[in-house]
Amino acid sequence: MPQSNSDPSASGSGKITIERNSRDDVQTRQIVVVFDGERKGELLFGDSLTFSATPGRHTLRVDNTWNHKDTELNISEGRDLRFVVKSTAGQFSRFLLVALGAGPIYVSIEPAPSHAQT
């Protein structure tokens, strides 16, 4: 069963959920999640992470220790955002991973459809 990291004490106006479950993911390296400079956790393949967020502008960074991506967010009151992160490798990188066990792996973050609130 996948691990789920969450902040149960969260009392903010919204929340951010990040999942790592894409079929395109090479399933190696952890992905570190940093929100406004604060480390929120790390994701292995199959994990998810949820934390609270106050309204306003924020920076979300995902980093697989080889490559990182930053996303600027403008969170409205009561808004829940969902993202999918993944580590991917190009054809040459896949060859290096198979042959040497290491190679450049790139990280990405994409919006996922939000769940309807009840």
Secondary structure, 3 states (H helix, E strand, C coil): CCCEEECCCCCCCEEEEEECCCCCCCCCCCEEEEECCEEEEEECCCCEEEEEECCEEEEEEEECCCCEEEEEEEECCCCEEEEEEEEECCHHHHHHHHHHCCCCCEEEEEECCCCCCC
